[in-house]
Amino acid sequence: MARFKENDLPKSKITVSSLNKAVLIFQYAGNHRWKFYVGLFFLLLTGGTALAFPKLMGMLIDCVKNKDNEQANFIAFGLVVILLMQSLFSFFRLSLFVNFTENTLANLRLALYSNLVKLPMTFFSQKRVGELNSRISSDITQIQDTLTSTIAEFLRQFILIIGGVILLGTESIKLTLLMLSVVPLIAVAAVIFGRFIRKYSKKVQDQVAESQVIVEETMQGISIVKAFANEWYEIARYDGKIKEIVKIAIKGGKYRGYFASFIIFCLFGAIVAVVWFGVRLSIGGEMSVGQLISFVLYSTFVGASFGGIAELYAQIQKAVGATERVFELLEEIPEKISNKHSDSIEKIKGNVSFKNVAFCYPSRKEIQVLKEVSFNADFGQKIAIVGPSGAGKSTIATLLLRFYDIDAGEILIDGKSIYEYDLETLRENMSIVPQDVILFGGTIRENIAYGKPNATEEEIYIAAKQANAFNFIEGFPEKFETIVGERGIKLSGGQRQRIAIARALLKNPSILILDEATSSLDSESEKLVQEALEILMEGRTSIIIAHRLSTIRSADQIIVLDNGKINEQGTHQELISLENGIYKNLSNLQFNNF
């Protein structure tokens, strides 16, 4: 599994391999690729017309010396035509590049997201959600900006530099040599100095962001602040951060002052030097005033392009780095899952068998979570798994869903290894109701229908009624159209659990996994949820991971896990009669507390 960090990227140069990877973006352009090439053609036309402008301006000025009104009118008309052509070419260039970029990135985003959601749990256990969000949002945006404008602007500046220098040479070789020895060096120095100033400005922004964190934390935890009478402490903390901002900002202001002085004296001084030398050449008859004007305009073009191209190159570097990060994800091997839902999924009966199963999490190979675990769960049975925290209870559920591959042994369903089933068939026949229910931020209807996206209204209502959820749903003003909020935050814990049960009922699984589904509920909510669970467990194999032993007394078999091994196995009555048994001790601890 590739582990990739932003800091690992080469920042000083663009390598051949990174460029090859960047070029791979074009494979996502599909039938829109021609727009990029036509856009490049219009880019060349834009650069060519831009280079003609200073030449014609010089010729127009020379009309004063020649006192030729007709030629002046003709050249002025030519300048207007060139401006119109440049406007037209720029419109087509920008429109084509935007069209090409948006279509290409739409395909890239879809491919990236499709690959992400199909990656195995081993990948997500080693990655942070924030990092993945960054890949999809900021990295794609960086590529978008580059494809839309940066590459085009880089090429345009390159054309202006090459074409400008050639045309400068046609006006005056002496003046060109002076310009090339002074203006580009000062322009590049100005860019480097400017980047230093921006870094300093970013320091101020970072400090301001940190001060905002203090405000946010204080406001969120205001009750704790007041309970400890620590207002003075928070004020002092914020005051210290504000003073740091002021100190850095003042220092940054001085650097900006130096920068402004540098630009005024050096860059404009260089232009003065070029004009001065050009005037001397004009006085000496080596060039006309019009040629001098053309030369100054070309010098301005070349100097500005030298300054801009360095920054544009830095932007392209960032985009290449962003492209590498995106392709790191696209190169991850996904699980074999279709992009489209299938209505004809093979129905399994639900006989489950674990045979000498051993397992270690990929990120913690040194710790064996399960050790030679063996048990059977026949169709329709309720199998409860109990034990202390960290014993491996939830791991059994994740292995059954094939979130991870086992290290040894085998897991059978209906006498066939789970690895012989395709993932869609396997998971379509299972459903899980976890302790911490995750709902999506849409409506109650959408969250219930997640178990069966093509369900009818009647099926959704029946599932809600069976899950003891219908009454509280009907109590909301918007009923089934009620927005549940992010992760279901607008609903209580018991309500979220019943929505999850309705979702599982609608799916009609052959194998049901209940992962401590009632452990965090109050007594009233637990009663309603337990009633719904009893309906849910009818006619299917149920694997119940439980903390509260009161909910599993009727289980057909109770498995007691300790340190990854099965220590006890039997019914409630059988296990409660074992002297010094783990189950009996757990039971005594729980029931003696009531």
C-alpha positions as CSV (number, residue, x, y, z in Angstrom):
1,M,0.0,0.0,0.0
2,A,1.5,3.3,-1.1
3,R,1.9,5.8,1.7
4,F,2.2,9.3,0.1
5,K,2.8,12.6,1.9
6,E,2.8,16.0,0.4
7,N,6.2,16.7,1.9
8,D,7.7,13.8,-0.1
9,L,7.1,15.7,-3.4
10,P,10.0,17.3,-5.2
11,K,9.6,21.0,-4.9
12,S,12.7,22.3,-6.7
13,K,12.3,20.7,-10.1
14,I,9.9,19.0,-12.4
15,T,11.2,15.5,-13.2
16,V,10.5,13.5,-16.4
17,S,8.5,11.0,-14.5
18,S,6.3,13.7,-12.9
19,L,5.7,15.3,-16.3
20,N,4.7,11.9,-17.8
21,K,2.2,11.5,-15.0
22,A,0.9,15.0,-15.6
23,V,0.4,14.3,-19.3
24,L,-1.9,11.3,-18.2
25,I,-4.6,13.9,-17.4
26,F,-5.2,14.1,-21.1
27,Q,-6.5,10.6,-21.1
28,Y,-9.5,11.9,-19.2
29,A,-10.3,14.5,-21.8
30,G,-12.1,11.9,-24.0
31,N,-13.5,13.6,-27.2
32,H,-12.8,17.1,-25.8
33,R,-9.0,16.8,-26.4
34,W,-9.2,18.7,-29.8
35,K,-10.4,21.8,-27.9
36,F,-7.0,22.0,-26.1
37,Y,-5.1,21.9,-29.4
38,V,-7.3,24.5,-31.1
39,G,-6.9,26.6,-28.0
40,L,-3.2,26.4,-28.4
41,F,-3.5,27.6,-32.0
42,F,-5.5,30.6,-30.9
43,L,-2.9,31.2,-28.2
44,L,-0.2,31.4,-30.9
45,L,-2.4,33.9,-32.8
46,T,-2.8,36.0,-29.6
47,G,1.0,36.1,-29.0
48,G,1.6,37.0,-32.7
49,T,-0.9,39.9,-32.7
50,A,0.5,41.1,-29.4
51,L,4.0,41.3,-30.9
52,A,2.8,43.2,-33.9
53,F,1.4,46.0,-31.7
54,P,4.7,47.7,-30.6
55,K,6.0,47.6,-34.2
56,L,2.9,49.4,-35.5
57,M,3.0,51.9,-32.7
58,G,6.5,52.9,-33.6
59,M,5.6,53.2,-37.2
60,L,2.7,55.4,-36.2
61,I,5.0,57.7,-34.2
62,D,7.3,58.0,-37.2
63,C,4.4,59.4,-39.2
64,V,5.0,62.6,-37.3
65,K,8.5,63.0,-38.8
66,N,7.2,62.0,-42.3
67,K,4.1,64.2,-41.9
68,D,2.1,61.4,-43.7
69,N,-1.6,61.6,-42.6
70,E,-2.7,58.8,-45.0
71,Q,-0.1,56.4,-43.6
72,A,-1.0,57.4,-40.1
73,N,-4.7,56.6,-40.7
74,F,-3.8,53.3,-42.3
75,I,-1.5,52.2,-39.4
76,A,-4.1,53.4,-36.8
77,F,-6.8,51.3,-38.6
78,G,-4.3,48.4,-38.6
79,L,-3.9,48.8,-34.9
80,V,-7.6,48.7,-34.3
81,V,-7.9,45.6,-36.5
82,I,-5.1,43.9,-34.5
83,L,-6.8,44.8,-31.2
84,L,-10.1,43.4,-32.5
85,M,-8.4,40.2,-33.7
86,Q,-6.5,39.8,-30.4
87,S,-9.8,40.2,-28.5
88,L,-11.4,37.6,-30.7
89,F,-8.5,35.2,-30.4
90,S,-8.4,35.7,-26.6
91,F,-12.1,34.9,-26.4
92,F,-11.8,31.6,-28.3
93,R,-8.6,30.7,-26.5
94,L,-10.1,31.2,-23.0
95,S,-13.5,29.6,-24.0
96,L,-11.8,26.5,-25.4
97,F,-9.4,26.0,-22.5
98,V,-12.2,26.4,-20.0
99,N,-14.4,24.0,-21.9
100,F,-11.6,21.4,-22.2
101,T,-10.6,21.8,-18.5
102,E,-14.1,21.5,-17.0
103,N,-14.9,18.4,-19.1
104,T,-11.6,16.8,-18.4
105,L,-11.7,17.5,-14.6
106,A,-15.3,16.3,-14.4
107,N,-14.1,12.9,-15.7
108,L,-11.1,13.0,-13.4
109,R,-13.2,13.9,-10.4
110,L,-15.6,11.0,-11.1
111,A,-12.8,8.6,-11.7
112,L,-11.0,9.6,-8.5
113,Y,-14.2,9.5,-6.4
114,S,-15.2,6.1,-7.9
115,N,-11.8,4.7,-7.2
116,L,-11.8,6.1,-3.6
117,V,-15.2,4.7,-2.6
118,K,-14.2,1.3,-3.9
119,L,-10.8,1.1,-2.1
120,P,-10.5,-1.5,0.7
121,M,-10.8,-0.6,4.4
122,T,-7.0,-1.3,4.8
123,F,-6.5,1.9,2.8
124,F,-8.9,4.0,4.9
125,S,-7.4,2.8,8.1
126,Q,-4.1,4.4,7.1
127,K,-5.4,7.7,5.7
128,R,-7.0,10.7,7.2
129,V,-10.3,12.0,5.8
130,G,-8.9,15.6,5.7
131,E,-6.0,14.4,3.4
132,L,-8.4,12.7,1.0
133,N,-10.7,15.7,0.9
134,S,-7.7,17.8,0.1
135,R,-6.8,15.5,-2.8
136,I,-10.3,15.8,-4.3
137,S,-10.8,19.6,-3.6
138,S,-7.6,21.6,-3.4
139,D,-5.4,19.4,-5.6
140,I,-8.1,19.3,-8.4
141,T,-8.6,23.0,-8.1
142,Q,-4.8,23.5,-8.5
143,I,-4.9,21.4,-11.7
144,Q,-8.0,23.3,-12.8
145,D,-6.4,26.7,-12.5
146,T,-3.3,25.5,-14.3
147,L,-5.1,23.9,-17.3
148,T,-7.5,26.9,-17.6
149,S,-5.0,29.8,-17.5
150,T,-1.5,29.1,-16.2
151,I,-0.2,26.9,-19.0
152,A,-1.7,29.2,-21.6
153,E,-0.3,32.3,-19.9
154,F,3.1,30.5,-19.5
155,L,3.2,29.8,-23.2
156,R,2.1,33.3,-24.1
157,Q,4.8,34.8,-22.0
158,F,7.4,32.5,-23.6
159,I,6.2,33.5,-27.0
160,L,6.5,37.2,-26.0
161,I,10.0,36.7,-24.7
162,I,11.4,34.8,-27.7
163,G,9.5,36.9,-30.3
164,G,10.2,40.2,-28.4
165,V,14.0,39.5,-28.2
166,I,14.1,38.7,-31.9
167,L,12.2,41.9,-32.8
168,L,14.3,43.9,-30.4
169,G,17.4,42.8,-32.3
170,T,15.8,44.0,-35.6
171,E,15.4,47.5,-34.1
172,S,18.9,47.9,-32.5
173,I,21.5,45.3,-31.6
174,K,23.3,47.6,-29.1
175,L,20.1,48.5,-27.3
176,T,19.0,44.9,-27.2
177,L,22.3,43.8,-25.5
178,L,21.9,46.5,-22.9
179,M,18.3,45.5,-22.2
180,L,19.2,41.8,-22.0
181,S,22.0,42.5,-19.5
182,V,19.8,44.6,-17.2
183,V,16.0,44.3,-17.4
184,P,15.6,40.5,-17.2
185,L,17.9,40.2,-14.2
186,I,16.1,42.9,-12.3
187,A,12.7,41.4,-13.2
188,V,13.7,38.0,-11.9
189,A,15.1,39.6,-8.8
190,A,11.9,41.4,-8.3
191,V,9.9,38.2,-8.5
192,I,12.2,36.4,-6.0
193,F,11.9,39.3,-3.6
194,G,8.2,39.4,-4.1
195,R,7.8,35.7,-3.3
196,F,9.8,36.4,0.0
197,I,7.3,39.2,0.9
198,R,4.4,36.9,0.2
199,K,5.8,34.2,2.4
200,Y,6.1,36.8,5.2
201,S,2.5,37.9,4.6
202,K,1.5,34.2,4.9
203,K,3.1,34.1,8.3
204,V,0.8,36.9,9.4
205,Q,-2.2,35.0,8.0
206,D,-1.2,31.9,9.8
207,Q,-0.9,33.8,13.1
208,V,-4.3,35.4,12.5
209,A,-5.7,31.9,11.9
210,E,-4.2,30.6,15.1
211,S,-5.8,33.6,17.0
212,Q,-9.1,32.6,15.5
213,V,-8.7,29.1,16.8
214,I,-8.3,30.5,20.3
215,V,-11.6,32.5,19.8
216,E,-13.4,29.4,18.4
217,E,-12.2,27.1,21.2
218,T,-13.1,29.6,23.8
219,M,-16.6,30.2,22.4
220,Q,-17.2,26.4,22.0
221,G,-16.1,25.7,25.5
222,I,-17.4,28.9,27.1
223,S,-19.2,26.9,29.9
224,I,-15.9,25.4,31.0
225,V,-14.1,28.7,30.8
226,K,-16.7,30.3,33.1
227,A,-17.0,27.2,35.4
228,F,-13.2,27.5,36.1
229,A,-13.3,31.4,36.2
230,N,-10.6,31.4,33.5
231,E,-11.7,34.4,31.5
232,W,-8.5,36.1,32.5
233,Y,-6.4,33.2,31.1
234,E,-8.2,33.2,27.7
235,I,-7.9,37.0,27.5
236,A,-4.1,36.7,28.2
237,R,-3.7,33.9,25.7
238,Y,-5.5,35.9,23.0
239,D,-3.6,39.1,23.9
240,G,-0.3,37.2,23.5
241,K,-1.2,36.0,20.1
242,I,-2.4,39.4,18.9
243,K,0.9,40.9,20.0
244,E,2.8,38.3,17.9
245,I,0.7,39.2,14.9
246,V,1.4,42.9,15.3
247,K,5.2,42.2,15.6
248,I,5.3,40.1,12.5
249,A,3.1,42.4,10.5
250,I,5.2,45.5,11.3
251,K,8.4,43.6,10.3
252,G,6.6,42.5,7.1
253,G,5.6,46.1,6.4
254,K,9.3,47.1,6.5
255,Y,10.1,44.4,3.9
256,R,7.3,45.7,1.7
257,G,8.8,49.1,2.0
258,Y,12.2,47.8,0.9
259,F,10.5,46.0,-2.0
260,A,8.7,49.2,-3.1
261,S,11.9,51.1,-3.0
262,F,13.7,48.4,-5.0
263,I,11.0,48.4,-7.7
264,I,11.0,52.2,-8.0
265,F,14.7,52.6,-8.2
266,C,16.0,49.4,-9.9
267,L,13.3,48.4,-12.3
268,F,12.3,51.9,-13.4
269,G,15.9,52.9,-13.3
270,A,16.6,50.1,-15.8
271,I,13.9,51.4,-18.1
272,V,15.4,54.9,-17.8
273,A,18.8,53.5,-18.8
274,V,17.3,51.8,-21.9
275,V,15.4,54.9,-22.9
276,W,18.5,57.1,-22.3
277,F,20.7,55.0,-24.4
278,G,18.0,54.8,-27.1
279,V,17.7,58.5,-27.2
280,R,21.4,58.8,-27.7
281,L,21.2,56.3,-30.6
282,S,18.3,58.3,-32.0
283,I,20.2,61.6,-31.8
284,G,23.1,59.9,-33.5
285,G,20.8,58.8,-36.3
286,E,21.1,55.0,-35.6
287,M,17.4,54.7,-35.0
288,S,14.2,56.7,-35.4
289,V,11.9,58.0,-32.6
290,G,9.3,55.4,-33.7
291,Q,11.9,52.6,-33.5
292,L,12.8,53.8,-30.0
293,I,9.1,53.7,-29.0
294,S,8.8,50.2,-30.4
295,F,11.9,49.2,-28.6
296,V,10.6,50.5,-25.3
297,L,7.3,48.7,-25.7
298,Y,9.1,45.5,-26.6
299,S,11.4,45.9,-23.6
300,T,8.4,46.3,-21.4
301,F,6.8,43.2,-22.9
302,V,10.0,41.2,-22.4
303,G,10.7,42.5,-18.9
304,A,7.2,41.8,-17.7
305,S,7.3,38.4,-19.3
306,F,10.6,37.5,-17.6
307,G,9.1,38.5,-14.3
308,G,5.8,36.7,-14.9
309,I,7.2,33.4,-16.3
310,A,9.1,32.6,-13.1
311,E,5.9,32.8,-11.0
312,L,3.9,30.8,-13.7
313,Y,6.6,28.1,-13.6
314,A,6.2,27.8,-9.9
315,Q,2.4,27.5,-10.3
316,I,3.0,24.7,-12.9
317,Q,5.3,22.9,-10.4
318,K,2.5,23.0,-7.8
319,A,0.1,21.6,-10.4
320,V,2.5,18.8,-11.3
321,G,2.8,18.0,-7.6
322,A,-1.0,18.0,-7.3
323,T,-1.3,15.7,-10.3
324,E,1.1,13.2,-8.8
325,R,-1.0,13.2,-5.5
326,V,-4.2,12.6,-7.5
327,F,-2.7,9.8,-9.5
328,E,-1.3,8.2,-6.3
329,L,-5.0,7.6,-5.4
330,L,-6.0,6.6,-8.9
331,E,-3.2,4.0,-8.9
332,E,-4.5,2.4,-5.7
333,I,-6.1,-1.0,-6.4
334,P,-9.9,-0.9,-5.7
335,E,-12.1,-3.7,-4.6
336,K,-13.9,-5.5,-7.4
337,I,-17.2,-3.7,-7.1
338,S,-19.4,-2.5,-10.0
339,N,-20.2,1.2,-10.6
340,K,-23.8,0.4,-11.1
341,H,-26.4,-1.3,-8.8
342,S,-27.5,-4.7,-9.9
343,D,-31.1,-5.8,-9.3
344,S,-30.3,-9.5,-9.7
345,I,-28.2,-10.3,-6.6
346,E,-27.9,-14.0,-5.7
347,K,-29.7,-14.7,-2.4
348,I,-27.8,-16.7,0.2
349,K,-29.4,-18.6,3.0
350,G,-27.1,-17.5,5.8
351,N,-25.3,-20.4,7.4
352,V,-22.1,-18.9,8.8
353,S,-19.0,-20.9,9.9
354,F,-15.6,-19.6,11.3
355,K,-12.9,-22.2,11.2
356,N,-9.6,-21.5,13.1
357,V,-9.6,-17.9,12.0
358,A,-6.6,-15.8,12.9
359,F,-6.2,-12.1,12.1
360,C,-3.9,-9.1,12.6
361,Y,-4.8,-5.6,11.4
362,P,-2.4,-4.5,8.6
363,S,-1.4,-1.4,10.6
364,R,-0.6,-3.5,13.7
365,K,0.9,-6.7,12.5
366,E,2.6,-7.4,15.9
367,I,-0.8,-7.8,17.7
368,Q,-2.9,-10.8,16.9
369,V,-6.5,-9.8,17.3
370,L,-8.1,-13.2,16.7
371,K,-6.5,-16.6,17.5
372,E,-8.0,-19.8,16.0
373,V,-11.6,-18.7,16.4
374,S,-14.1,-21.3,15.4
375,F,-18.0,-21.3,15.7
376,N,-21.1,-22.0,13.6
377,A,-24.2,-19.9,13.2
378,D,-27.0,-21.8,11.4
379,F,-29.8,-20.1,9.4
380,G,-32.2,-18.3,11.8
381,Q,-30.0,-18.5,14.8
382,K,-29.0,-15.7,17.1
383,I,-25.3,-15.8,18.0
384,A,-24.1,-13.4,20.7
385,I,-20.5,-12.4,21.1
386,V,-19.4,-10.9,24.4
387,G,-16.2,-10.1,26.2
388,P,-14.1,-7.3,27.5
389,S,-13.1,-4.3,25.4
390,G,-10.4,-5.1,22.9
391,A,-11.2,-8.9,22.9
392,G,-11.9,-8.9,19.1
393,K,-15.7,-8.8,19.1
394,S,-16.2,-6.1,16.4
395,T,-13.3,-7.6,14.4
396,I,-15.5,-10.7,13.7
397,A,-18.1,-8.4,12.1
398,T,-15.5,-6.6,9.9
399,L,-14.1,-9.9,8.7
400,L,-17.6,-11.3,7.9
401,L,-18.1,-8.2,5.7
402,R,-14.7,-8.8,4.2
403,F,-13.4,-5.3,5.1
404,Y,-10.1,-7.1,5.8
405,D,-8.6,-10.5,4.6
406,I,-8.0,-13.1,7.3
407,D,-4.4,-14.3,8.0
408,A,-5.3,-18.0,8.6
409,G,-8.3,-20.3,8.7
410,E,-11.5,-19.9,6.7
411,I,-14.9,-18.2,6.9
412,L,-17.7,-20.1,5.2
413,I,-21.2,-19.0,4.2
414,D,-23.6,-21.8,3.1
415,G,-20.5,-24.1,3.0
416,K,-18.7,-21.8,0.5
417,S,-15.7,-19.6,1.3
418,I,-16.5,-15.9,1.5
419,Y,-13.7,-15.3,-1.0
420,E,-15.7,-17.3,-3.6
421,Y,-18.5,-14.8,-3.5
422,D,-18.1,-11.5,-5.3
423,L,-18.2,-8.6,-2.9
424,E,-21.5,-7.2,-4.0
425,T,-23.3,-10.5,-3.5
426,L,-21.7,-11.0,-0.1
427,R,-22.5,-7.5,1.2
428,E,-25.9,-7.2,-0.4
429,N,-26.9,-10.2,1.7
430,M,-25.7,-8.6,5.0
431,S,-26.7,-5.6,7.0
432,I,-25.2,-4.0,10.1
433,V,-26.7,-1.8,12.8
434,P,-23.7,-0.3,14.6
435,Q,-23.5,1.4,18.0
436,D,-22.6,4.7,16.5
437,V,-25.2,5.1,13.7
438,I,-24.0,7.2,10.8
439,L,-26.9,8.8,8.8
440,F,-26.4,10.9,5.7
441,G,-27.3,14.6,5.8
442,G,-30.5,14.2,3.7
443,T,-34.0,13.4,4.6
444,I,-35.3,10.5,6.8
445,R,-36.8,9.0,3.6
446,E,-33.5,9.0,1.9
447,N,-31.7,7.5,4.9
448,I,-34.2,4.6,5.2
449,A,-34.2,4.0,1.4
450,Y,-30.4,3.7,1.5
451,G,-31.0,0.1,2.4
452,K,-32.9,-0.4,-0.9
453,P,-32.5,2.7,-3.3
454,N,-35.4,1.5,-5.5
455,A,-37.8,0.9,-2.7
456,T,-41.5,2.0,-3.0
457,E,-43.2,4.4,-0.6
458,E,-45.1,1.5,0.9
459,E,-42.0,-0.5,1.6
460,I,-40.4,2.5,3.3
461,Y,-43.5,3.1,5.5
462,I,-43.6,-0.6,6.5
463,A,-39.9,-0.7,7.4
464,A,-40.4,2.5,9.5
465,K,-43.4,0.9,11.3
466,Q,-41.6,-2.3,12.0
467,A,-38.6,-0.4,13.4
468,N,-40.8,1.6,15.8
469,A,-39.9,4.7,13.9
470,F,-43.1,5.6,12.2
471,N,-44.7,7.5,15.1
472,F,-41.8,9.8,15.8
473,I,-41.3,10.4,12.1
474,E,-45.0,11.4,11.7
475,G,-44.6,13.7,14.7
476,F,-42.2,16.0,12.7
477,P,-43.8,18.8,10.6
478,E,-42.0,17.6,7.5
479,K,-42.5,13.9,8.4
480,F,-40.4,11.6,6.1
481,E,-39.0,14.7,4.4
482,T,-37.3,15.9,7.7
483,I,-33.6,16.8,7.2
484,V,-31.6,14.7,9.7
485,G,-28.5,17.0,9.6
486,E,-24.9,16.1,9.4
487,R,-24.4,12.5,10.7
488,G,-28.1,12.6,11.9
489,I,-27.3,15.3,14.5
490,K,-30.9,16.6,14.6
491,L,-32.2,13.2,15.8
492,S,-31.8,11.6,19.3
493,G,-29.7,8.5,19.7
494,G,-32.7,6.2,19.9
495,Q,-34.3,7.8,16.8
496,R,-31.1,7.3,14.8
497,Q,-30.9,3.7,15.9
498,R,-34.5,3.1,14.7
499,I,-33.8,4.7,11.4
500,A,-30.8,2.4,11.0
501,I,-33.0,-0.6,11.9
502,A,-35.6,0.5,9.3
503,R,-32.7,0.8,6.8
504,A,-31.6,-2.7,7.6
505,L,-35.2,-4.1,7.4
506,L,-35.7,-2.6,4.0
507,K,-32.5,-4.3,2.8
508,N,-33.9,-7.7,4.0
509,P,-30.5,-9.3,4.6
510,S,-29.9,-13.0,5.1
511,I,-27.2,-12.2,7.8
512,L,-27.7,-9.4,10.3
513,I,-24.8,-7.9,12.4
514,L,-25.8,-5.9,15.5
515,D,-22.7,-4.2,16.9
516,E,-23.6,-3.0,20.4
517,A,-26.7,-1.5,18.9
518,T,-28.4,-0.5,22.3
519,S,-25.4,0.1,24.5
520,S,-25.6,3.9,24.5
521,L,-29.3,4.3,24.8
522,D,-31.5,5.2,27.8
523,S,-34.0,2.7,29.2
524,E,-37.0,4.0,27.2
525,S,-35.2,4.2,23.9
526,E,-33.6,0.8,24.5
527,K,-37.0,-0.8,25.0
528,L,-38.3,0.6,21.7
529,V,-35.1,-0.3,19.8
530,Q,-35.0,-3.8,21.3
531,E,-38.6,-4.4,20.2
532,A,-37.6,-3.3,16.7
533,L,-34.5,-5.5,16.7
534,E,-36.6,-8.6,17.6
535,I,-38.6,-8.0,14.5
536,L,-35.5,-7.4,12.5
537,M,-33.8,-10.7,13.7
538,E,-36.8,-12.9,12.7
539,G,-36.0,-15.3,9.9
540,R,-32.3,-14.5,9.4
541,T,-29.0,-15.3,10.9
542,S,-28.0,-12.7,13.6
543,I,-24.6,-12.0,14.9
544,I,-25.0,-9.9,18.1
545,I,-22.0,-8.1,19.5
546,A,-23.2,-7.0,23.0
547,H,-22.1,-5.1,26.1
548,R,-25.5,-5.3,27.8
549,L,-26.0,-9.0,28.6
550,S,-29.7,-8.4,29.3
551,T,-30.3,-8.1,25.6
552,I,-28.8,-11.5,24.7
553,R,-30.3,-13.9,27.2
554,S,-32.5,-15.5,24.5
555,A,-29.6,-16.0,22.1
556,D,-29.2,-19.5,20.7
557,Q,-25.5,-19.4,21.5
558,I,-23.3,-17.0,23.4
559,I,-19.5,-16.9,22.5
560,V,-17.2,-15.4,25.1
561,L,-14.1,-13.8,23.6
562,D,-11.1,-13.0,25.7
563,N,-7.7,-11.8,24.3
564,G,-8.7,-13.0,20.8
565,K,-9.7,-16.5,21.8
566,I,-13.0,-18.2,22.5
567,N,-12.9,-19.0,26.2
568,E,-16.5,-20.0,26.7
569,Q,-19.4,-21.0,24.5
570,G,-23.0,-22.0,25.2
571,T,-26.5,-20.7,26.1
572,H,-27.1,-18.2,28.9
573,Q,-28.1,-20.9,31.3
574,E,-25.1,-23.0,30.5
575,L,-22.6,-20.2,30.9
576,I,-24.2,-18.8,34.0
577,S,-23.6,-22.1,35.7
578,L,-19.9,-22.2,35.1
579,E,-18.0,-21.5,38.3
580,N,-15.5,-18.5,37.9
581,G,-16.5,-18.2,34.3
582,I,-15.9,-14.9,32.4
583,Y,-19.6,-14.7,31.4
584,K,-20.8,-15.3,34.9
585,N,-18.5,-12.6,36.3
586,L,-19.6,-10.1,33.7
587,S,-23.2,-10.9,34.3
588,N,-22.8,-10.5,38.1
589,L,-21.0,-7.2,37.6
590,Q,-23.8,-5.8,35.4
591,F,-26.8,-7.1,37.3
592,N,-25.5,-6.2,40.7
593,N,-25.2,-2.6,39.6
594,F,-29.0,-2.3,39.1
